[in-house]
């Protein structure tokens, strides 16, 4: 089973949290993380 982790991060803090969530997903047997970033919304 794939788990989609979608994040938006301006300064990188939320990206770090998404990576930690992905590590947790990796610990579940049969699950794998897919990390996707939302494009920048502010110029």
mmCIF entry with sequence, helices, sheets and N, C-alpha, C, O atoms, coordinates in Angstrom:
data_MODEL
# 
_entry.id   MODEL 
# 
_entity.id                         1 
_entity.type                       polymer 
_entity.pdbx_number_of_molecules   1 
# 
_entity_poly.entity_id                      1 
_entity_poly.type                           'polypeptide(L)' 
_entity_poly.nstd_linkage                   no 
_entity_poly.nstd_monomer                   no 
_entity_poly.pdbx_seq_one_letter_code       
;(UNK)(UNK)(UNK)(UNK)(UNK)(UNK)(UNK)(UNK)(UNK)(UNK)(UNK)(UNK)(UNK)(UNK)(UNK)(UNK)
(UNK)(UNK)(UNK)(UNK)(UNK)(UNK)(UNK)(UNK)(UNK)(UNK)(UNK)(UNK)(UNK)(UNK)(UNK)(UNK)
(UNK)(UNK)(UNK)(UNK)(UNK)(UNK)(UNK)(UNK)(UNK)(UNK)(UNK)
;
_entity_poly.pdbx_seq_one_letter_code_can   XXXXXXXXXXXXXXXXXXXXXXXXXXXXXXXXXXXXXXXXXXX 
_entity_poly.pdbx_strand_id                 A 
# 
loop_
_entity_poly_seq.entity_id 
_entity_poly_seq.num 
_entity_poly_seq.mon_id 
_entity_poly_seq.hetero 
1 1  UNK n 
1 2  UNK n 
1 3  UNK n 
1 4  UNK n 
1 5  UNK n 
1 6  UNK n 
1 7  UNK n 
1 8  UNK n 
1 9  UNK n 
1 10 UNK n 
1 11 UNK n 
1 12 UNK n 
1 13 UNK n 
1 14 UNK n 
1 15 UNK n 
1 16 UNK n 
1 17 UNK n 
1 18 UNK n 
1 19 UNK n 
1 20 UNK n 
1 21 UNK n 
1 22 UNK n 
1 23 UNK n 
1 24 UNK n 
1 25 UNK n 
1 26 UNK n 
1 27 UNK n 
1 28 UNK n 
1 29 UNK n 
1 30 UNK n 
1 31 UNK n 
1 32 UNK n 
1 33 UNK n 
1 34 UNK n 
1 35 UNK n 
1 36 UNK n 
1 37 UNK n 
1 38 UNK n 
1 39 UNK n 
1 40 UNK n 
1 41 UNK n 
1 42 UNK n 
1 43 UNK n 
# 
_struct_asym.id          A 
_struct_asym.entity_id   1 
# 
_struct_conf.conf_type_id            HELX_P 
_struct_conf.id                      HELX_P1 
_struct_conf.pdbx_PDB_helix_id       AA1 
_struct_conf.beg_label_comp_id       UNK 
_struct_conf.beg_label_asym_id       A 
_struct_conf.beg_label_seq_id        13 
_struct_conf.pdbx_beg_PDB_ins_code   ? 
_struct_conf.end_label_comp_id       UNK 
_struct_conf.end_label_asym_id       A 
_struct_conf.end_label_seq_id        26 
_struct_conf.pdbx_end_PDB_ins_code   ? 
_struct_conf.beg_auth_comp_id        UNK 
_struct_conf.beg_auth_asym_id        A 
_struct_conf.beg_auth_seq_id         13 
_struct_conf.end_auth_comp_id        UNK 
_struct_conf.end_auth_asym_id        A 
_struct_conf.end_auth_seq_id         26 
_struct_conf.pdbx_PDB_helix_class    1 
_struct_conf.details                 ? 
_struct_conf.pdbx_PDB_helix_length   14 
# 
_struct_conf_type.id          HELX_P 
_struct_conf_type.criteria    ? 
_struct_conf_type.reference   ? 
# 
_struct_sheet.id               AA1 
_struct_sheet.type             ? 
_struct_sheet.number_strands   2 
_struct_sheet.details          ? 
# 
_struct_sheet_order.sheet_id     AA1 
_struct_sheet_order.range_id_1   1 
_struct_sheet_order.range_id_2   2 
_struct_sheet_order.offset       ? 
_struct_sheet_order.sense        parallel 
# 
loop_
_struct_sheet_range.sheet_id 
_struct_sheet_range.id 
_struct_sheet_range.beg_label_comp_id 
_struct_sheet_range.beg_label_asym_id 
_struct_sheet_range.beg_label_seq_id 
_struct_sheet_range.pdbx_beg_PDB_ins_code 
_struct_sheet_range.end_label_comp_id 
_struct_sheet_range.end_label_asym_id 
_struct_sheet_range.end_label_seq_id 
_struct_sheet_range.pdbx_end_PDB_ins_code 
_struct_sheet_range.beg_auth_comp_id 
_struct_sheet_range.beg_auth_asym_id 
_struct_sheet_range.beg_auth_seq_id 
_struct_sheet_range.end_auth_comp_id 
_struct_sheet_range.end_auth_asym_id 
_struct_sheet_range.end_auth_seq_id 
AA1 1 UNK A 2  ? UNK A 7  ? UNK A 2  UNK A 7  
AA1 2 UNK A 32 ? UNK A 37 ? UNK A 32 UNK A 37 
# 
loop_
_atom_site.group_PDB 
_atom_site.id 
_atom_site.type_symbol 
_atom_site.label_atom_id 
_atom_site.label_alt_id 
_atom_site.label_comp_id 
_atom_site.label_asym_id 
_atom_site.label_entity_id 
_atom_site.label_seq_id 
_atom_site.pdbx_PDB_ins_code 
_atom_site.Cartn_x 
_atom_site.Cartn_y 
_atom_site.Cartn_z 
_atom_site.occupancy 
_atom_site.B_iso_or_equiv 
_atom_site.pdbx_formal_charge 
_atom_site.auth_seq_id 
_atom_site.auth_comp_id 
_atom_site.auth_asym_id 
_atom_site.auth_atom_id 
_atom_site.pdbx_PDB_model_num 
ATOM 1   N N  . UNK A 1 1  ? 0.846  -1.155 0.000  1.00 0.00 ? 1  UNK A N  1 
ATOM 2   C CA . UNK A 1 1  ? 0.000  0.000  0.000  1.00 0.00 ? 1  UNK A CA 1 
ATOM 3   C C  . UNK A 1 1  ? 0.902  1.233  0.000  1.00 0.00 ? 1  UNK A C  1 
ATOM 4   O O  . UNK A 1 1  ? 1.868  1.301  0.760  1.00 0.00 ? 1  UNK A O  1 
ATOM 5   N N  . UNK A 1 2  ? 0.591  2.184  -0.836 1.00 0.00 ? 2  UNK A N  1 
ATOM 6   C CA . UNK A 1 2  ? 1.343  3.431  -0.869 1.00 0.00 ? 2  UNK A CA 1 
ATOM 7   C C  . UNK A 1 2  ? 0.587  4.500  -0.080 1.00 0.00 ? 2  UNK A C  1 
ATOM 8   O O  . UNK A 1 2  ? -0.637 4.598  -0.165 1.00 0.00 ? 2  UNK A O  1 
ATOM 9   N N  . UNK A 1 3  ? 1.325  5.291  0.681  1.00 0.00 ? 3  UNK A N  1 
ATOM 10  C CA . UNK A 1 3  ? 0.744  6.382  1.458  1.00 0.00 ? 3  UNK A CA 1 
ATOM 11  C C  . UNK A 1 3  ? 1.264  7.682  0.866  1.00 0.00 ? 3  UNK A C  1 
ATOM 12  O O  . UNK A 1 3  ? 2.470  7.926  0.841  1.00 0.00 ? 3  UNK A O  1 
ATOM 13  N N  . UNK A 1 4  ? 0.342  8.516  0.387  1.00 0.00 ? 4  UNK A N  1 
ATOM 14  C CA . UNK A 1 4  ? 0.715  9.784  -0.221 1.00 0.00 ? 4  UNK A CA 1 
ATOM 15  C C  . UNK A 1 4  ? 0.861  10.846 0.858  1.00 0.00 ? 4  UNK A C  1 
ATOM 16  O O  . UNK A 1 4  ? -0.057 11.079 1.645  1.00 0.00 ? 4  UNK A O  1 
ATOM 17  N N  . UNK A 1 5  ? 2.018  11.483 0.886  1.00 0.00 ? 5  UNK A N  1 
ATOM 18  C CA . UNK A 1 5  ? 2.290  12.569 1.827  1.00 0.00 ? 5  UNK A CA 1 
ATOM 19  C C  . UNK A 1 5  ? 2.483  13.825 0.992  1.00 0.00 ? 5  UNK A C  1 
ATOM 20  O O  . UNK A 1 5  ? 3.482  13.970 0.287  1.00 0.00 ? 5  UNK A O  1 
ATOM 21  N N  . UNK A 1 6  ? 1.519  14.728 1.080  1.00 0.00 ? 6  UNK A N  1 
ATOM 22  C CA . UNK A 1 6  ? 1.551  15.970 0.314  1.00 0.00 ? 6  UNK A CA 1 
ATOM 23  C C  . UNK A 1 6  ? 1.876  17.100 1.283  1.00 0.00 ? 6  UNK A C  1 
ATOM 24  O O  . UNK A 1 6  ? 1.277  17.209 2.352  1.00 0.00 ? 6  UNK A O  1 
ATOM 25  N N  . UNK A 1 7  ? 2.836  17.939 0.892  1.00 0.00 ? 7  UNK A N  1 
ATOM 26  C CA . UNK A 1 7  ? 3.212  19.021 1.794  1.00 0.00 ? 7  UNK A CA 1 
ATOM 27  C C  . UNK A 1 7  ? 3.467  20.308 1.023  1.00 0.00 ? 7  UNK A C  1 
ATOM 28  O O  . UNK A 1 7  ? 3.770  20.292 -0.170 1.00 0.00 ? 7  UNK A O  1 
ATOM 29  N N  . UNK A 1 8  ? 3.338  21.407 1.725  1.00 0.00 ? 8  UNK A N  1 
ATOM 30  C CA . UNK A 1 8  ? 3.682  22.737 1.221  1.00 0.00 ? 8  UNK A CA 1 
ATOM 31  C C  . UNK A 1 8  ? 4.608  23.353 2.256  1.00 0.00 ? 8  UNK A C  1 
ATOM 32  O O  . UNK A 1 8  ? 4.237  23.475 3.424  1.00 0.00 ? 8  UNK A O  1 
ATOM 33  N N  . UNK A 1 9  ? 5.782  23.735 1.851  1.00 0.00 ? 9  UNK A N  1 
ATOM 34  C CA . UNK A 1 9  ? 6.755  24.247 2.804  1.00 0.00 ? 9  UNK A CA 1 
ATOM 35  C C  . UNK A 1 9  ? 7.508  25.423 2.206  1.00 0.00 ? 9  UNK A C  1 
ATOM 36  O O  . UNK A 1 9  ? 8.179  25.289 1.182  1.00 0.00 ? 9  UNK A O  1 
ATOM 37  N N  . UNK A 1 10 ? 7.393  26.566 2.847  1.00 0.00 ? 10 UNK A N  1 
ATOM 38  C CA . UNK A 1 10 ? 8.102  27.756 2.385  1.00 0.00 ? 10 UNK A CA 1 
ATOM 39  C C  . UNK A 1 10 ? 9.529  27.776 2.920  1.00 0.00 ? 10 UNK A C  1 
ATOM 40  O O  . UNK A 1 10 ? 10.464 28.116 2.196  1.00 0.00 ? 10 UNK A O  1 
ATOM 41  N N  . UNK A 1 11 ? 9.691  27.416 4.176  1.00 0.00 ? 11 UNK A N  1 
ATOM 42  C CA . UNK A 1 11 ? 11.000 27.516 4.819  1.00 0.00 ? 11 UNK A CA 1 
ATOM 43  C C  . UNK A 1 11 ? 11.669 26.171 5.081  1.00 0.00 ? 11 UNK A C  1 
ATOM 44  O O  . UNK A 1 11 ? 12.782 26.133 5.603  1.00 0.00 ? 11 UNK A O  1 
ATOM 45  N N  . UNK A 1 12 ? 11.013 25.069 4.729  1.00 0.00 ? 12 UNK A N  1 
ATOM 46  C CA . UNK A 1 12 ? 11.620 23.759 4.881  1.00 0.00 ? 12 UNK A CA 1 
ATOM 47  C C  . UNK A 1 12 ? 11.224 22.996 6.133  1.00 0.00 ? 12 UNK A C  1 
ATOM 48  O O  . UNK A 1 12 ? 11.555 21.818 6.261  1.00 0.00 ? 12 UNK A O  1 
ATOM 49  N N  . UNK A 1 13 ? 10.530 23.634 7.051  1.00 0.00 ? 13 UNK A N  1 
ATOM 50  C CA . UNK A 1 13 ? 10.162 22.946 8.290  1.00 0.00 ? 13 UNK A CA 1 
ATOM 51  C C  . UNK A 1 13 ? 9.121  21.856 8.054  1.00 0.00 ? 13 UNK A C  1 
ATOM 52  O O  . UNK A 1 13 ? 9.212  20.771 8.630  1.00 0.00 ? 13 UNK A O  1 
ATOM 53  N N  . UNK A 1 14 ? 8.147  22.139 7.219  1.00 0.00 ? 14 UNK A N  1 
ATOM 54  C CA . UNK A 1 14 ? 7.109  21.149 6.946  1.00 0.00 ? 14 UNK A CA 1 
ATOM 55  C C  . UNK A 1 14 ? 7.698  19.994 6.137  1.00 0.00 ? 14 UNK A C  1 
ATOM 56  O O  . UNK A 1 14 ? 7.261  18.852 6.281  1.00 0.00 ? 14 UNK A O  1 
ATOM 57  N N  . UNK A 1 15 ? 8.684  20.282 5.290  1.00 0.00 ? 15 UNK A N  1 
ATOM 58  C CA . UNK A 1 15 ? 9.360  19.213 4.553  1.00 0.00 ? 15 UNK A CA 1 
ATOM 59  C C  . UNK A 1 15 ? 10.037 18.245 5.510  1.00 0.00 ? 15 UNK A C  1 
ATOM 60  O O  . UNK A 1 15 ? 9.962  17.031 5.319  1.00 0.00 ? 15 UNK A O  1 
ATOM 61  N N  . UNK A 1 16 ? 10.696 18.768 6.534  1.00 0.00 ? 16 UNK A N  1 
ATOM 62  C CA . UNK A 1 16 ? 11.333 17.904 7.529  1.00 0.00 ? 16 UNK A CA 1 
ATOM 63  C C  . UNK A 1 16 ? 10.294 17.023 8.217  1.00 0.00 ? 16 UNK A C  1 
ATOM 64  O O  . UNK A 1 16 ? 10.538 15.843 8.467  1.00 0.00 ? 16 UNK A O  1 
ATOM 65  N N  . UNK A 1 17 ? 9.133  17.604 8.521  1.00 0.00 ? 17 UNK A N  1 
ATOM 66  C CA . UNK A 1 17 ? 8.073  16.837 9.163  1.00 0.00 ? 17 UNK A CA 1 
ATOM 67  C C  . UNK A 1 17 ? 7.548  15.756 8.206  1.00 0.00 ? 17 UNK A C  1 
ATOM 68  O O  . UNK A 1 17 ? 7.269  14.637 8.638  1.00 0.00 ? 17 UNK A O  1 
ATOM 69  N N  . UNK A 1 18 ? 7.414  16.078 6.920  1.00 0.00 ? 18 UNK A N  1 
ATOM 70  C CA . UNK A 1 18 ? 6.953  15.090 5.941  1.00 0.00 ? 18 UNK A CA 1 
ATOM 71  C C  . UNK A 1 18 ? 7.929  13.924 5.852  1.00 0.00 ? 18 UNK A C  1 
ATOM 72  O O  . UNK A 1 18 ? 7.510  12.774 5.723  1.00 0.00 ? 18 UNK A O  1 
ATOM 73  N N  . UNK A 1 19 ? 9.232  14.211 5.919  1.00 0.00 ? 19 UNK A N  1 
ATOM 74  C CA . UNK A 1 19 ? 10.229 13.135 5.897  1.00 0.00 ? 19 UNK A CA 1 
ATOM 75  C C  . UNK A 1 19 ? 10.088 12.237 7.121  1.00 0.00 ? 19 UNK A C  1 
ATOM 76  O O  . UNK A 1 19 ? 10.242 11.020 7.018  1.00 0.00 ? 19 UNK A O  1 
ATOM 77  N N  . UNK A 1 20 ? 9.799  12.827 8.276  1.00 0.00 ? 20 UNK A N  1 
ATOM 78  C CA . UNK A 1 20 ? 9.614  12.027 9.487  1.00 0.00 ? 20 UNK A CA 1 
ATOM 79  C C  . UNK A 1 20 ? 8.367  11.158 9.385  1.00 0.00 ? 20 UNK A C  1 
ATOM 80  O O  . UNK A 1 20 ? 8.365  10.013 9.838  1.00 0.00 ? 20 UNK A O  1 
ATOM 81  N N  . UNK A 1 21 ? 7.314  11.696 8.796  1.00 0.00 ? 21 UNK A N  1 
ATOM 82  C CA . UNK A 1 21 ? 6.101  10.900 8.584  1.00 0.00 ? 21 UNK A CA 1 
ATOM 83  C C  . UNK A 1 21 ? 6.419  9.734  7.653  1.00 0.00 ? 21 UNK A C  1 
ATOM 84  O O  . UNK A 1 21 ? 5.951  8.616  7.872  1.00 0.00 ? 21 UNK A O  1 
ATOM 85  N N  . UNK A 1 22 ? 7.212  9.991  6.614  1.00 0.00 ? 22 UNK A N  1 
ATOM 86  C CA . UNK A 1 22 ? 7.599  8.932  5.681  1.00 0.00 ? 22 UNK A CA 1 
ATOM 87  C C  . UNK A 1 22 ? 8.401  7.843  6.389  1.00 0.00 ? 22 UNK A C  1 
ATOM 88  O O  . UNK A 1 22 ? 8.235  6.661  6.088  1.00 0.00 ? 22 UNK A O  1 
ATOM 89  N N  . UNK A 1 23 ? 9.260  8.223  7.316  1.00 0.00 ? 23 UNK A N  1 
ATOM 90  C CA . UNK A 1 23 ? 10.014 7.232  8.087  1.00 0.00 ? 23 UNK A CA 1 
ATOM 91  C C  . UNK A 1 23 ? 9.060  6.345  8.877  1.00 0.00 ? 23 UNK A C  1 
ATOM 92  O O  . UNK A 1 23 ? 9.259  5.134  8.966  1.00 0.00 ? 23 UNK A O  1 
ATOM 93  N N  . UNK A 1 24 ? 8.020  6.956  9.454  1.00 0.00 ? 24 UNK A N  1 
ATOM 94  C CA . UNK A 1 24 ? 7.027  6.183  10.199 1.00 0.00 ? 24 UNK A CA 1 
ATOM 95  C C  . UNK A 1 24 ? 6.266  5.223  9.295  1.00 0.00 ? 24 UNK A C  1 
ATOM 96  O O  . UNK A 1 24 ? 5.997  4.084  9.677  1.00 0.00 ? 24 UNK A O  1 
ATOM 97  N N  . UNK A 1 25 ? 5.923  5.681  8.101  1.00 0.00 ? 25 UNK A N  1 
ATOM 98  C CA . UNK A 1 25 ? 5.215  4.818  7.147  1.00 0.00 ? 25 UNK A CA 1 
ATOM 99  C C  . UNK A 1 25 ? 6.096  3.640  6.759  1.00 0.00 ? 25 UNK A C  1 
ATOM 100 O O  . UNK A 1 25 ? 5.600  2.526  6.594  1.00 0.00 ? 25 UNK A O  1 
ATOM 101 N N  . UNK A 1 26 ? 7.397  3.873  6.612  1.00 0.00 ? 26 UNK A N  1 
ATOM 102 C CA . UNK A 1 26 ? 8.318  2.787  6.258  1.00 0.00 ? 26 UNK A CA 1 
ATOM 103 C C  . UNK A 1 26 ? 8.350  1.688  7.309  1.00 0.00 ? 26 UNK A C  1 
ATOM 104 O O  . UNK A 1 26 ? 8.690  0.547  6.996  1.00 0.00 ? 26 UNK A O  1 
ATOM 105 N N  . UNK A 1 27 ? 8.007  2.005  8.530  1.00 0.00 ? 27 UNK A N  1 
ATOM 106 C CA . UNK A 1 27 ? 8.038  1.018  9.599  1.00 0.00 ? 27 UNK A CA 1 
ATOM 107 C C  . UNK A 1 27 ? 6.815  0.098  9.585  1.00 0.00 ? 27 UNK A C  1 
ATOM 108 O O  . UNK A 1 27 ? 6.801  -0.925 10.270 1.00 0.00 ? 27 UNK A O  1 
ATOM 109 N N  . UNK A 1 28 ? 5.810  0.453  8.821  1.00 0.00 ? 28 UNK A N  1 
ATOM 110 C CA . UNK A 1 28 ? 4.600  -0.366 8.723  1.00 0.00 ? 28 UNK A CA 1 
ATOM 111 C C  . UNK A 1 28 ? 4.792  -1.375 7.602  1.00 0.00 ? 28 UNK A C  1 
ATOM 112 O O  . UNK A 1 28 ? 5.091  -1.006 6.466  1.00 0.00 ? 28 UNK A O  1 
ATOM 113 N N  . UNK A 1 29 ? 4.619  -2.637 7.926  1.00 0.00 ? 29 UNK A N  1 
ATOM 114 C CA . UNK A 1 29 ? 4.817  -3.694 6.935  1.00 0.00 ? 29 UNK A CA 1 
ATOM 115 C C  . UNK A 1 29 ? 3.810  -3.565 5.796  1.00 0.00 ? 29 UNK A C  1 
ATOM 116 O O  . UNK A 1 29 ? 2.605  -3.454 6.025  1.00 0.00 ? 29 UNK A O  1 
ATOM 117 N N  . UNK A 1 30 ? 4.312  -3.580 4.586  1.00 0.00 ? 30 UNK A N  1 
ATOM 118 C CA . UNK A 1 30 ? 3.465  -3.500 3.408  1.00 0.00 ? 30 UNK A CA 1 
ATOM 119 C C  . UNK A 1 30 ? 3.100  -2.086 2.979  1.00 0.00 ? 30 UNK A C  1 
ATOM 120 O O  . UNK A 1 30 ? 2.341  -1.901 2.028  1.00 0.00 ? 30 UNK A O  1 
ATOM 121 N N  . UNK A 1 31 ? 3.638  -1.088 3.676  1.00 0.00 ? 31 UNK A N  1 
ATOM 122 C CA . UNK A 1 31 ? 3.322  0.300  3.331  1.00 0.00 ? 31 UNK A CA 1 
ATOM 123 C C  . UNK A 1 31 ? 4.584  1.008  2.861  1.00 0.00 ? 31 UNK A C  1 
ATOM 124 O O  . UNK A 1 31 ? 5.688  0.723  3.325  1.00 0.00 ? 31 UNK A O  1 
ATOM 125 N N  . UNK A 1 32 ? 4.396  1.928  1.938  1.00 0.00 ? 32 UNK A N  1 
ATOM 126 C CA . UNK A 1 32 ? 5.519  2.708  1.438  1.00 0.00 ? 32 UNK A CA 1 
ATOM 127 C C  . UNK A 1 32 ? 5.087  4.148  1.202  1.00 0.00 ? 32 UNK A C  1 
ATOM 128 O O  . UNK A 1 32 ? 3.988  4.390  0.704  1.00 0.00 ? 32 UNK A O  1 
ATOM 129 N N  . UNK A 1 33 ? 5.931  5.099  1.551  1.00 0.00 ? 33 UNK A N  1 
ATOM 130 C CA . UNK A 1 33 ? 5.559  6.500  1.396  1.00 0.00 ? 33 UNK A CA 1 
ATOM 131 C C  . UNK A 1 33 ? 5.831  7.031  -0.008 1.00 0.00 ? 33 UNK A C  1 
ATOM 132 O O  . UNK A 1 33 ? 6.759  6.592  -0.688 1.00 0.00 ? 33 UNK A O  1 
ATOM 133 N N  . UNK A 1 34 ? 5.010  7.975  -0.423 1.00 0.00 ? 34 UNK A N  1 
ATOM 134 C CA . UNK A 1 34 ? 5.213  8.734  -1.648 1.00 0.00 ? 34 UNK A CA 1 
ATOM 135 C C  . UNK A 1 34 ? 5.087  10.197 -1.241 1.00 0.00 ? 34 UNK A C  1 
ATOM 136 O O  . UNK A 1 34 ? 4.013  10.648 -0.843 1.00 0.00 ? 34 UNK A O  1 
ATOM 137 N N  . UNK A 1 35 ? 6.187  10.933 -1.343 1.00 0.00 ? 35 UNK A N  1 
ATOM 138 C CA . UNK A 1 35 ? 6.193  12.337 -0.914 1.00 0.00 ? 35 UNK A CA 1 
ATOM 139 C C  . UNK A 1 35 ? 6.062  13.235 -2.144 1.00 0.00 ? 35 UNK A C  1 
ATOM 140 O O  . UNK A 1 35 ? 6.792  13.076 -3.123 1.00 0.00 ? 35 UNK A O  1 
ATOM 141 N N  . UNK A 1 36 ? 5.121  14.182 -2.079 1.00 0.00 ? 36 UNK A N  1 
ATOM 142 C CA . UNK A 1 36 ? 4.902  15.130 -3.165 1.00 0.00 ? 36 UNK A CA 1 
ATOM 143 C C  . UNK A 1 36 ? 4.817  16.542 -2.585 1.00 0.00 ? 36 UNK A C  1 
ATOM 144 O O  . UNK A 1 36 ? 4.189  16.765 -1.550 1.00 0.00 ? 36 UNK A O  1 
ATOM 145 N N  . UNK A 1 37 ? 5.453  17.481 -3.263 1.00 0.00 ? 37 UNK A N  1 
ATOM 146 C CA . UNK A 1 37 ? 5.434  18.874 -2.820 1.00 0.00 ? 37 UNK A CA 1 
ATOM 147 C C  . UNK A 1 37 ? 4.432  19.658 -3.657 1.00 0.00 ? 37 UNK A C  1 
ATOM 148 O O  . UNK A 1 37 ? 4.378  19.503 -4.878 1.00 0.00 ? 37 UNK A O  1 
ATOM 149 N N  . UNK A 1 38 ? 3.635  20.504 -2.994 1.00 0.00 ? 38 UNK A N  1 
ATOM 150 C CA . UNK A 1 38 ? 2.731  21.408 -3.689 1.00 0.00 ? 38 UNK A CA 1 
ATOM 151 C C  . UNK A 1 38 ? 3.568  22.564 -4.216 1.00 0.00 ? 38 UNK A C  1 
ATOM 152 O O  . UNK A 1 38 ? 4.424  23.074 -3.493 1.00 0.00 ? 38 UNK A O  1 
ATOM 153 N N  . UNK A 1 39 ? 3.345  22.993 -5.460 1.00 0.00 ? 39 UNK A N  1 
ATOM 154 C CA . UNK A 1 39 ? 4.136  24.112 -6.011 1.00 0.00 ? 39 UNK A CA 1 
ATOM 155 C C  . UNK A 1 39 ? 3.967  25.389 -5.189 1.00 0.00 ? 39 UNK A C  1 
ATOM 156 O O  . UNK A 1 39 ? 2.938  25.597 -4.546 1.00 0.00 ? 39 UNK A O  1 
ATOM 157 N N  . UNK A 1 40 ? 4.978  26.226 -5.220 1.00 0.00 ? 40 UNK A N  1 
ATOM 158 C CA . UNK A 1 40 ? 4.973  27.502 -4.502 1.00 0.00 ? 40 UNK A CA 1 
ATOM 159 C C  . UNK A 1 40 ? 3.796  28.349 -4.965 1.00 0.00 ? 40 UNK A C  1 
ATOM 160 O O  . UNK A 1 40 ? 3.570  28.503 -6.166 1.00 0.00 ? 40 UNK A O  1 
ATOM 161 N N  . UNK A 1 41 ? 3.053  28.894 -4.022 1.00 0.00 ? 41 UNK A N  1 
ATOM 162 C CA . UNK A 1 41 ? 1.874  29.697 -4.342 1.00 0.00 ? 41 UNK A CA 1 
ATOM 163 C C  . UNK A 1 41 ? 2.152  31.190 -4.313 1.00 0.00 ? 41 UNK A C  1 
ATOM 164 O O  . UNK A 1 41 ? 1.489  31.959 -5.009 1.00 0.00 ? 41 UNK A O  1 
ATOM 165 N N  . UNK A 1 42 ? 3.121  31.602 -3.517 1.00 0.00 ? 42 UNK A N  1 
ATOM 166 C CA . UNK A 1 42 ? 3.436  33.021 -3.390 1.00 0.00 ? 42 UNK A CA 1 
ATOM 167 C C  . UNK A 1 42 ? 4.684  33.340 -4.219 1.00 0.00 ? 42 UNK A C  1 
ATOM 168 O O  . UNK A 1 42 ? 5.642  32.567 -4.237 1.00 0.00 ? 42 UNK A O  1 
ATOM 169 N N  . UNK A 1 43 ? 4.661  34.484 -4.903 1.00 0.00 ? 43 UNK A N  1 
ATOM 170 C CA . UNK A 1 43 ? 5.835  34.846 -5.730 1.00 0.00 ? 43 UNK A CA 1 
ATOM 171 C C  . UNK A 1 43 ? 7.044  35.198 -4.893 1.00 0.00 ? 43 UNK A C  1 
ATOM 172 O O  . UNK A 1 43 ? 8.100  35.520 -5.438 1.00 0.00 ? 43 UNK A O  1 
# 
